[in-house]
Amino acid sequence: MNPRHALTRPGRGSSGHGKKRGERGMVSVWVSVALVAFIVTIGIGIDFAGHAGAAQHARAVADEAARAGGQHLTLDSGRARPDVHTAIAAANTYVAASPYIGTTAISGGDTITVTVTGTYDCQFLSIIGITTLRVTETGTATVKSVLGGTEQ
């Protein structure tokens, strides 16, 4: 056989590009699988970023509800304290105006704690059956009695 013809002529079982017939189209399969994995990875990133944003919003609602409750005060032995019933009602009213449900508690006589719970509706994870992610955050406000720049 002429060595010059051996390099330029495709042999039996070859496609003419140096690959065997069983390898034809493997790049297409690999690209298809990689593309699906890439889309899933991007989707997970988008949904987890959305969940983090929803958690931040829930935390803001809980903090503001606790502050709203802290605005309803009563004097107890010369010190400002939250009026328990109106403070809880104010905090619950604030939460009710949001997309969350919540609970309010007053502890230590001066600390209002609000916990809110809701869900984040997934954009991409719903493809694999995860339609919502739970969001639960807590906010607190403490009433301080200050007279003449000094905490009482």
N, C-alpha and C positions, 0 to 999 in steps of 0.2 A: 504494500500500500504506500502510496506517495504521502510523505509526512505533511505536505502542504494541504492536501485534501482532507486529512484526518482532523485538522483544526477548523476547517470551514464547513464541513458537511455534517448535518445532524445525523446521528446514528439511530438505530432502532430504539423505540421507547422514549424518545426525546421529543420535546415540543419545539426544539430549535432554539431555545433560550437557556439551555444548560440545566433544565429541571426535568425531573421524571414526571410522568403523567399523574401519579398519585399526589404530587405536590401542587398541582395547578389549582389556583383559587384559594390557597391557604392564607394569603395576605388579606383577601376579602373577609374571610372568616375572622381572622385576628382583629382587623379593624372594626368589624361589627361588634365583637365581644368587648373590645376596648371602649368603643363609643357608648355602649349601654352602661358599662361600669363608670365611665366619666359622667354621664347624665345622672346616674344614681348618686354619685358622690356630690355633684353640684346640688342636686335636690335635697340631700341630707343637710348640706351646709345652709341652704336657703331656709329650710324648715327649722333648724336649730337656731339660726339667727332670728327668725320670726318668733320662736319660743322665748328667746332671751329678751326681745323687745316687749313681748306680752308680760313677761315677769317684771320687767322694769316698770311698765305701766301699772301693774297690780300693786307693786311696792309703793309707787307714788300715790295711788288711791288710798292704800292703807295708811300711809303717813299723813296725808291730808285729812282723812276721816278722823284720825286720832287728834290732830290739831283742832279740827272743828269741835270735837268733844271737849277739848281743853279750854275752849272759849267760854264754856258755861260753868261759872264758878259760884261758890258760896264761901262765906267767911266762917271759919271754925276756929275758935279761940284766938282770934286775931290773925289767922293765917288763911290764905286763899287755898281752897280745895275744890276739886271738881264736884259739881252738884251731880251726884251719881245718876239719877234718873234722866235729867235733861242732857247730860253729857253723853250717856249711852244712846239716847234717842237721836241726838244730833249726829253722832258718828254713824249710826245705822242709816239715817236719812241720807247722809253723804254717800255711803256705799250703795244704797238702793238706786241712786241716780247713775251708777256705773254698770258695766256689764258683769259685775261680780256679785257673789253672795258673801256675806261676812258675819263675823261675830265680834262683839266688843266686850271687854272686861276692864274693870278698874281694880288695880292692886296697890297695896301699900297706902291707900288713901289719896295718892297723888299721881299715879301712873296709869294712863289710858292705853290699852293695847288693843289693836284692831287687826284681825286676821281675815284676809280675803282669799276666795277660791274661785277659779274660773277655768276655762279651757282655751287652748290655741288650736284653731282648725288648720290642719296640715295641708300644704299645697302639693307636695310631691310624695310624702310618706304614705299618703292614702293609696297610692299605687300598690304598695305592698301590704295594705290592710290596716295601717296605723292612721286613723282619721283625726284623732285629737290628742293633744298632750296637756296634762293637768298643770295648772299654774296656781301656786299657793304662796302668798307673801304676807309678812307681818310688819306693822308699823306701830311705833310707840310715841307718846308725848308725855312729858312729865311737867306738872304744874309746879312752878317755883314761886314762892312768896318773897318779894324783894322790897325792902324799905330803905330808902336813902342809899341805894347802891349796894346794900348788904343783904345777902340771902338770910331769910328768917328761919 
